[in-house]
């Protein structure tokens, strides 16, 4: 409880630097590389990495966690290579502003509607994770832990915006790395060393590449794409990169964060192997709870404090930016245009804060109804991939992309995915044909509408 109170205190301290919506949404575009890299590292290092991926890894090995952490690290590398510099130089507040500048007001509204909703499921996943921690540590019912966690994270995000997120991310990143390293060293020592643990793992669990058949290769590519491509058109990644103090810091922080993320994300996977080796007979029930339960039952109090402190740090970092992202889109790209310039900057700031409360409440309700972290995170990223990846990428790199092509791409990609997910099953993940349809539709409609306009 002291740690949570300290986090809120840091948020309050950071709020003193918030004077405008630019300060609130992008920390005044002034973050040094250490804060910027820490913020990007914290983007996904939350419930899916520590709980979801660990549980998946125990069941299916490396092959089952391609999506995260490997796909997440790929996203940061691609964003740094192809998107950060171009978007930073456009001086945008939100990703919705890109669609306004590139395609016009109507496309901005449609894109913003596609941008905001996926975050509800993502926020819910993080709240479920914090609820699980409080269930294990304090004995709270899951829904009680979810509500309490929501109040704390929403509180400091509401007060300090991106400044609060960035400062707390830096502090929390130190706690995350320290806690996981100490726990990994302690458990490896109890197990007889790293080599002993790894030698007990079935070689099939280290499988990383697909077999040579079209179905498995397609599924493998899809796993890389969920976060690798699907999180590129996301407001939280955009927001963290655009908060950097310069364009060079923005680019470099993507690469630093990618290396840090992929390195640190290996620790929960190794810790889960140690847990299975040491206490395999006691593993059972909810796989997502296996790791925290083992720490609580078999480690000393200092280790427990470090582990659960690092867990809370990781998840709070991810949750805070996930709450701010849709609130920024909603206020800047939906409410502001509807008010036709009648809002002052202070009024817009108040609308953004009110939007934070709204999205937090909706996500809290969802978190109380659904409990599978991996599925909640995956679905939110797929939504962005099939609807927004093509318009953003082609909008930056193909000058003939137009509003008609961009909007057609969004709708057809999402509809195609929905059809294959709920109505017609195929042997490959539905996101693959949906993404292909989204890209082809953008190209064809852009070219056809260009010819019609020319006539």
Secondary structure, 3 states (H helix, E strand, C coil): CHHHHHHHHHHHHHHCCCCCHHHHHHHHHCECHHHHHHHHHCCCCCHHHHHHHHHHHHHHCHHHHHHHHHHHHHHHHHHHHHHHHHHHHCCCCCHHHHHHHHHCHHHHHHHHHHHHHHHHHHHHHHHHHHHHHHHHHHCCCHHHHHHHHHHHHHHHHHHHHHHHHHHHHHHHHHHHHHHHHHHHHHHHHHHCCHHHHHHCCCHHHHCCCCCCCHHHHHHHHHHHHHHHCCCCCCHHHHHHHHCECCHHHHHHHHHHHHHHHHHHHHHHHHHHHHHHHHHHHHCCCCHHHHHHHHHHHHCCHHHHHHHHHHHHHHHHHHHHHHHHHHHHHHHHHHHHHHCCCCCCHHHHHHHHHHHHHHHHHHHHHHHHHCCCHHHHHHHHHHHHHHHHHHHHHHHHHCCCCCHHHHHHHHHHHHHHHHHHHHCCCCCCCHHHHHHHHHHHHHHHHHHHHHHHHHC
